[in-house]
Amino acid sequence: MLRRICTRLFTSAEEAPLLISDHSFVSQVKLYKPKALNSLDLEMICLLEQAIINFHKDTENKACLFLGSGKAFCAGGDIRALYMAKQSEENSYILSEFFKREYIVDYALAKLNQMQICIYDGIVMGGGVGISIHAPIRVATENSIFAMPESGIGFFPDVGGSYFLPRLQGSLGYYLGITGSRLTGYQLVQAGIATHFVSKDKISALRDALIRDINANTKPEDIIQIVDSFSEKPQEPFTELEEIEKYFSGATSVEHIYKKLEEDKSDWAQKKQKRLDIISPLSQKIIFEQIKRGKNLSLEDCYAMEYRLSQQFMAGKEFFEGVRSTIIDKDKNPVWEYKNIFEVPDEVVLKHFEKITPDSPDLDVKAERDELLKR
C-alpha cells in the first residue's frame, strides 16, 4: 500500500515541478511551475511517469485530483526547450523523446485505474489538455481559459486532439483546432471540454469533500455525485455555436471555410478570416486533414498518427519559425513557408502523415504504457 503523507519529488518547493500528496483514498497531483504557467517539460513528464507507476500499484486509491498552481492548470508544453534542442546536436534527441513520452503519459492517464479529476481553474492549453482531457471529471471555473493554439506557432493540436476534437458537437472541433480560438468559463461545459462548472470560491470545499468523503467503499458514481453537489448549470447561452456551424459545417477543406468567411461581411466572419490570414497556412491544412482522419480512428491510432506528424514538424521549419516569432524574438511576424492556404500543395500535407523514413518506428502507446507499468 502506497501511503505518502506528503511526498515531494524534489527536495524543496522551489525545485519541485510536481507535488504529490496522499490523503487516505485520494492522491493529489499539483503542477508546480507557476512562473512558467505549469508548462510541461521532459522533467515533468518523467515525474508524471513515476506517479502513474505508483498509482497503478496502489490498489486502494480511488481518485487522483489534478490541480495547477498560480494562473494556470497547465498552459502547454515547453516549446522554448524544443526550439533550443533544435539548435543543439547534443540535445536533438529531445525532439523525438519529448513527444513520445508525453503521448505515453497522456494515454496512461486516459487509462488510469483511479478516477481522475482535473480542476481547470485558469489556463488549460496544449499539453495541459493532453494530461486531462480524457479524465472522467473535468471541472471549469470562471477563471478557465481553454485553447488549442498550435496553428499560431506552425504546429498542430496534438496530445490526443485528433481524437477529442472531431468528437465535439457539430463543427466545433474544426473551429477550435484550425483557428486556435479560446473558450472561457461556462463555455467549456457547453462545448463538452469540461464536465462540470464549479465557482472558484467553492474549489477548496470541493477538494476537502473529496478527501473527506471518498472511502474504501466509494464507487465512481459516488465521486461524480460529490462533484455534482458543488456544480452549477451554465447561466449564459453559447451563442457563438450558431456562427461556427454557419461557416465550418459541411466544409470540405480549409479553402472552403475561408471562402465562406470571405463572402460574408459580418464582424464575426471578418474577424475569423483575419485570424486565418496570420496563422500558419501549412498548419491549417494539416489540421483539417488530421481532424477528418481522427474522427474514424481509435485513441491509440490517433496518437500513432500524431507522433508521425510531430516528427515531420520537428524535421521542418514551420514550427521553429512560429516559436521564434512568438517566444524567442517576440516580433510576432512569422515568415511562413507558404503565403496563404491556397499555395499549400496537397502532396505536402499528405507527406506529413507518413513516417520520416520507411524504417522509422511508429508509436504504439498501448504497448509502451504496458512497459511503463512493469517498472
C-alpha positions in Angstrom: 0.0 0.0 0.0 1.5 3.3 -1.1 0.6 5.8 1.5 2.5 9.1 1.5 1.5 11.9 3.8 3.3 14.4 1.5 5.8 13.2 -1.0 7.8 15.8 -2.8 9.6 14.5 -5.8 12.4 17.2 -5.3 14.0 18.5 -2.1 12.2 21.8 -1.9 9.1 23.6 -3.1 11.2 25.9 -5.1 12.7 23.0 -7.1 9.7 20.7 -7.3 7.7 21.0 -10.5 5.3 18.3 -9.4 3.9 17.9 -5.9 2.1 14.7 -4.9 0.3 14.1 -1.6 -1.9 11.2 -0.5 -5.0 11.7 1.7 -6.5 8.4 2.6 -8.1 7.2 -0.6 -7.3 10.3 -2.7 -4.0 11.3 -4.3 -3.4 14.9 -5.2 -1.1 15.9 -8.0 -0.2 19.6 -8.2 1.7 21.0 -11.2 4.1 23.5 -9.6 5.8 25.7 -12.1 3.7 28.8 -11.7 6.1 31.2 -13.4 6.0 29.0 -16.5 2.2 28.6 -16.2 2.9 24.9 -15.3 4.1 24.1 -18.9 5.3 20.6 -19.3 8.9 19.8 -20.0 10.7 16.5 -20.2 11.5 16.5 -16.5 7.8 16.9 -15.5 6.8 14.2 -17.9 9.4 11.9 -16.2 7.9 12.7 -12.8 4.4 12.0 -14.2 5.6 8.6 -15.4 6.7 7.7 -11.9 3.4 8.9 -10.4 1.4 6.8 -12.9 3.5 3.8 -11.9 2.8 4.4 -8.2 -0.9 4.9 -8.9 -1.1 1.6 -10.8 0.4 -0.2 -7.8 -1.9 1.4 -5.3 -5.0 -0.7 -5.4 -6.7 1.1 -2.5 -6.6 4.6 -4.1 -9.9 5.7 -5.5 -9.2 9.0 -7.1 -6.4 11.3 -8.4 -7.0 15.0 -8.1 -5.0 17.1 -10.5 -4.6 20.9 -9.9 -2.3 23.7 -11.2 -0.6 26.4 -9.3 -0.9 30.1 -10.0 -2.8 31.3 -13.0 -2.9 28.0 -14.9 -3.8 24.4 -14.8 -1.2 23.8 -17.5 -0.6 26.2 -20.4 1.0 23.6 -22.7 4.4 22.2 -23.4 7.8 23.8 -23.0 8.2 24.9 -26.7 11.2 27.0 -25.9 13.1 23.8 -24.9 12.2 22.2 -28.2 13.4 25.3 -30.0 16.8 25.2 -28.2 17.1 21.5 -28.8 16.8 22.1 -32.5 19.8 24.4 -32.3 21.9 21.8 -30.5 23.1 18.5 -31.9 23.7 17.3 -28.4 20.1 17.7 -27.3 18.4 16.8 -30.6 17.1 13.6 -29.1 14.6 15.7 -27.2 12.7 16.4 -30.4 11.6 12.7 -30.6 11.8 11.8 -26.9 9.6 14.6 -25.6 6.6 13.7 -27.8 7.0 10.0 -27.4 7.0 10.2 -23.7 4.3 12.9 -23.5 1.9 10.9 -25.6 2.5 7.7 -23.5 1.8 9.7 -20.3 -1.4 11.1 -21.8 -2.5 7.7 -22.8 -1.6 6.1 -19.5 -3.6 8.8 -17.7 -6.6 8.2 -20.0 -6.5 4.5 -18.8 -5.8 5.3 -15.2 -7.3 2.8 -12.7 -8.4 5.6 -10.4 -11.0 8.3 -11.1 -9.0 11.2 -12.5 -10.4 14.6 -11.5 -8.9 17.8 -13.1 -9.6 21.3 -11.9 -9.4 23.8 -14.8 -9.0 26.9 -12.6 -7.0 29.0 -15.0 -5.3 28.4 -18.4 -5.5 24.9 -19.9 -3.9 24.6 -23.3 -1.9 22.2 -25.4 0.0 19.7 -23.1 -2.4 20.6 -20.2 -5.3 19.4 -22.3 -3.3 16.2 -23.1 -2.9 15.2 -19.4 -6.6 15.9 -18.6 -9.0 15.7 -21.5 -9.8 12.0 -21.0 -10.4 12.4 -17.3 -14.0 11.4 -16.3 -14.3 14.6 -14.3 -13.0 18.0 -15.6 -14.1 21.0 -13.6 -14.2 24.5 -15.1 -14.4 27.7 -13.1 -15.0 31.4 -14.0 -11.1 31.6 -14.5 -10.9 28.8 -17.1 -9.4 29.6 -20.4 -9.2 26.7 -22.9 -7.5 26.7 -26.3 -5.5 24.5 -28.7 -3.5 27.4 -30.2 -0.9 25.4 -32.1 -1.8 26.7 -35.5 -0.5 30.1 -34.4 3.0 28.6 -33.9 3.1 26.5 -37.0 2.2 23.2 -35.3 -1.0 21.1 -34.9 -3.3 20.2 -31.9 -1.6 17.0 -30.7 -1.8 15.3 -27.3 -5.0 13.4 -28.5 -6.5 16.4 -30.3 -7.1 14.1 -33.3 -9.4 12.1 -31.1 -11.4 14.5 -28.9 -11.7 17.5 -31.4 -13.8 15.6 -34.0 -16.0 14.2 -31.3 -17.1 17.6 -30.0 -20.6 18.7 -31.1 -21.1 19.8 -34.7 -18.1 21.5 -36.3 -16.7 22.9 -33.0 -13.6 20.7 -33.3 -12.6 22.0 -36.7 -13.2 25.6 -35.4 -11.1 25.2 -32.3 -8.3 23.2 -34.0 -7.9 25.4 -37.0 -8.3 28.9 -35.5 -6.9 28.2 -32.1 -9.8 30.3 -30.6 -10.4 30.4 -26.9 -13.3 29.2 -24.7 -13.8 30.6 -21.2 -15.8 29.7 -18.1 -19.2 28.1 -18.8 -18.3 27.7 -22.4 -16.0 24.8 -21.5 -19.0 22.8 -20.2 -21.3 23.8 -23.1 -18.6 22.7 -25.6 -18.0 19.4 -23.8 -14.4 20.2 -22.8 -15.3 20.3 -19.1 -17.9 18.1 -17.4 -18.8 20.4 -14.5 -18.7 24.1 -13.6 -17.8 25.0 -10.0 -17.3 28.5 -8.8 -13.7 29.3 -7.8 -14.7 30.1 -4.3 -16.0 26.5 -3.9 -13.0 24.7 -5.2 -11.3 24.3 -1.8 -14.5 23.0 -0.3 -14.9 20.5 -3.2 -11.3 19.3 -2.6 -12.0 18.9 1.1 -15.2 17.0 0.4 -13.5 14.6 -2.0 -10.7 13.9 0.6 -13.2 13.6 3.4 -15.9 11.5 1.8 -14.1 9.1 -0.5 -13.5 5.8 1.3 -12.8 2.1 0.6 -16.4 1.5 -0.5 -16.7 4.6 -2.8 -17.8 3.9 -6.3 -17.2 6.1 -9.4 -20.8 7.2 -9.4 -20.4 8.4 -5.8 -17.4 10.6 -6.7 -19.4 12.1 -9.6 -22.3 12.8 -7.1 -19.9 14.7 -4.8 -18.8 16.9 -7.7 -22.3 17.3 -8.8 -23.3 18.7 -5.4 -20.9 21.6 -6.0 -21.5 22.3 -9.6 -23.7 24.9 -11.4 -25.5 24.8 -14.7 -24.3 27.3 -17.4 -26.2 30.6 -17.0 -25.5 32.0 -20.4 -26.2 30.6 -23.9 -23.3 29.6 -26.1 -24.4 31.9 -28.9 -21.2 31.5 -30.9 -22.1 27.9 -31.8 -24.5 29.2 -34.4 -21.9 31.2 -36.1 -19.4 28.3 -36.0 -21.8 26.0 -37.7 -22.7 28.5 -40.3 -19.1 28.7 -41.6 -17.5 25.4 -40.6 -20.3 22.9 -41.0 -20.1 20.8 -44.2 -16.8 22.3 -45.2 -14.7 20.0 -47.5 -11.4 21.9 -47.0 -9.9 24.9 -45.2 -10.2 26.8 -48.5 -13.9 26.1 -48.4 -14.2 27.6 -44.9 -12.1 30.6 -45.9 -14.2 31.4 -48.9 -17.4 31.2 -46.8 -15.9 33.7 -44.3 -14.7 35.9 -47.1 -18.1 36.1 -48.8 -19.7 37.2 -45.5 -19.4 40.8 -44.3 -20.4 40.2 -40.7 -17.9 41.2 -38.0 -17.6 37.7 -36.8 -16.7 36.3 -40.2 -14.2 39.1 -40.9 -12.5 38.6 -37.6 -12.1 34.9 -38.2 -10.9 35.5 -41.8 -8.2 37.8 -40.4 -7.2 35.1 -38.0 -6.7 32.6 -40.8 -4.6 35.2 -42.6 -2.0 35.4 -39.9 -1.7 31.8 -38.6 0.3 29.1 -40.4 -1.3 28.1 -43.8 0.5 24.8 -43.7 -0.8 24.0 -40.2 -4.3 24.9 -41.1 -4.4 22.4 -44.0 -2.7 19.7 -41.9 -5.1 20.2 -39.0 -8.2 19.9 -41.3 -6.9 16.6 -42.6 -5.9 15.5 -39.1 -9.4 16.1 -37.6 -11.0 14.5 -40.6 -8.9 11.3 -40.2 -9.2 11.3 -36.4 -13.0 11.0 -36.5 -12.6 7.4 -37.6 -9.6 6.4 -35.6 -9.2 4.8 -32.2 -7.4 6.7 -29.5 -4.3 4.5 -29.9 -4.2 5.1 -33.7 -4.6 8.9 -33.1 -1.5 9.0 -31.0 0.4 7.0 -33.6 -0.7 9.5 -36.3 0.2 12.4 -34.1 3.7 11.0 -33.4 4.3 10.9 -37.2 3.1 14.4 -37.5 5.2 15.7 -34.6 8.4 14.2 -36.2 7.6 15.7 -39.6 7.2 19.1 -38.0 10.4 18.7 -36.0 12.2 17.9 -39.2 10.7 21.0 -40.9 10.9 24.8 -40.4 7.4 25.9 -39.8 7.1 25.2 -36.0 10.5 26.7 -35.2 9.7 29.8 -37.2 6.5 30.1 -35.2 8.3 29.7 -31.9 10.9 32.2 -32.9 8.4 34.9 -33.7 6.3 34.2 -30.6 8.7 33.2 -27.9 12.3 33.9 -28.9 12.4 37.2 -30.8 8.8 38.1 -30.0 8.4 40.1 -33.2 5.1 38.4 -33.9 5.9 38.5 -37.6 6.5 34.8 -38.7 7.6 34.2 -42.2 5.6 31.1 -43.0 6.6 28.6 -45.7 3.6 29.5 -47.8 1.9 32.9 -48.1 -1.7 31.5 -47.8 -3.6 28.3 -47.7 -4.2 28.3 -51.5 -0.5 27.9 -52.1 0.0 24.8 -49.9 0.3 21.7 -52.1 -1.9 18.8 -51.1 1.0 16.4 -51.5 3.0 18.4 -48.9 0.0 18.0 -46.5 -0.2 14.2 -47.1 3.5 13.8 -46.7 3.2 14.9 -43.1 1.1 11.8 -42.3 3.9 9.5 -43.4 7.0 8.3 -41.5 10.1 10.4 -41.7 11.9 7.4 -43.2 10.5 3.9 -44.1 12.3 2.3 -41.1 11.3 5.0 -38.5 9.4 3.3 -35.7 5.7 4.1 -35.1 4.5 4.8 -31.7 2.3 2.1 -30.0 1.1 3.9 -26.9 -0.7 0.8 -25.6 2.4 -1.4 -25.7 4.5 1.5 -24.3 2.1 2.0 -21.4 2.2 -1.7 -20.6 6.0 -1.5 -20.5 5.9 1.6 -18.3 3.7 -0.1 -15.7 6.1 -3.0 -15.4 8.9 -0.8 -14.0 
